[in-house]
């Protein structure tokens, strides 16, 4: 069944995000005139709010949990904004997406919830589960026989994987080899504005 992606693509445009960041492809060009992309000057608060909405949208996190991540980020050593990104990147659903075992993070959340993945050999069905350096994430043997993952591999199998993950596409496993760094991110975000917004 075809999926109506227009709302997602529309939001991507409003937040200045490439659909590819979420795992989608934009097959049609925007009908808006290039001049239409020019917007009025945005206030400082407006910029901060937009960055927060962008990050929540990319990772599919709701406000309550996102604020909890902010609190954790400010308590950890280092730069709070980078800590926030590291926390979001360490979510199991994001790892599954990065491995190319889900077309989108939304699909990754669903697949994790259905118990298709293991961490260090133990089944984990919590999308927000945070992995750490040394953890091995794998697709369950039973799930490897599913045509669902064959279809996913055809679409997302060629996705570039981040340097901090050692992915074995044949075995459908990944090992977290090091901590996520700010330079590993594949989209633009001004995370410091989010910290400033919550700090008010």
FENRAWO-V614730 format. One record per pair of residues at least 6 apart in sequence whose C-alpha atoms are under 7 Angstrom apart, sorted by sequence separation. I is the first residue (numbers start at 0). J is the second residue. D is the distance in Angstrom with one decimal. If there is no record, write none. Layout:
<<I J D> <I J D>>
//
This chain:
<<11 17 6.3> <18 24 5.8> <55 61 6.7> <73 79 5.0> <95 101 6.3> <96 102 6.7> <101 107 5.1> <116 122 5.9> <117 123 5.4> <166 172 5.9> <167 173 6.0> <11 18 6.2> <18 25 6.5> <72 79 5.1> <96 103 6.2> <116 123 6.2> <166 173 4.2> <96 104 5.6> <114 122 6.5> <165 173 5.3> <166 174 6.5> <114 123 6.3> <164 173 6.2> <165 174 5.1> <8 18 6.4> <72 82 5.0> <114 124 4.8> <164 174 5.7> <165 175 6.5> <72 83 5.1> <93 104 6.1> <96 107 5.8> <113 124 6.4> <164 175 4.8> <165 176 6.5> <92 104 6.3> <95 107 6.0> <112 124 4.5> <163 175 6.1> <164 176 5.8> <111 124 5.0> <112 125 5.9> <163 176 5.4> <69 83 6.1> <111 125 6.5> <112 126 6.4> <163 177 5.2> <68 83 6.4> <92 107 5.1> <111 126 5.7> <119 134 6.0> <163 178 6.6> <92 108 5.1> <118 134 6.6> <119 135 5.1> <163 179 6.1> <118 135 5.6> <119 136 6.4> <108 126 5.3> <118 136 4.6> <92 111 6.5> <117 136 5.7> <118 137 6.5> <117 137 5.3> <116 137 5.7> <117 138 6.3> <116 138 4.7> <117 139 6.3> <161 183 6.5> <115 138 6.0> <116 139 5.4> <115 139 5.6> <115 142 6.0> <138 171 6.0> <92 126 4.9> <137 171 6.0> <138 172 6.6> <14 49 6.8> <91 126 5.4> <92 127 6.7> <137 172 4.3> <21 57 6.2> <90 126 6.6> <91 127 6.0> <136 172 5.6> <137 173 6.5> <90 127 5.0> <91 128 5.4> <135 172 6.9> <136 173 5.2> <90 128 5.5> <91 129 6.0> <135 173 5.6> <136 174 6.3> <14 53 6.0> <90 129 4.6> <91 130 6.4> <135 174 4.4> <89 129 5.1> <90 130 6.4> <134 174 5.7> <135 175 6.6> <89 130 5.4> <133 174 6.3> <134 175 5.6> <133 175 5.3> <132 175 4.9> <133 176 6.0> <131 175 6.7> <132 176 5.7> <132 177 5.5> <58 104 6.9> <59 105 7.0> <132 178 6.3> <100 148 6.8> <102 151 6.2> <101 151 6.1> <100 151 6.3> <100 152 6.6> <102 154 6.9> <99 152 6.9> <102 155 5.6> <101 155 6.9> <100 155 7.0> <99 155 5.0> <99 156 5.3> <99 158 6.0> <98 160 6.3> <97 160 5.8> <98 166 6.5> <98 173 6.9> <22 102 5.6> <22 103 4.7> <21 103 5.7> <21 104 6.6> <85 179 5.8> <81 181 6.1> <80 190 5.1> <80 191 5.3> <80 194 6.3> <50 188 6.5> <50 189 6.4> <50 190 6.9> <50 192 6.9> <51 193 5.5> <50 193 6.3> <47 192 4.9> <47 193 5.6> <47 196 5.9> <20 186 6.9>>
//
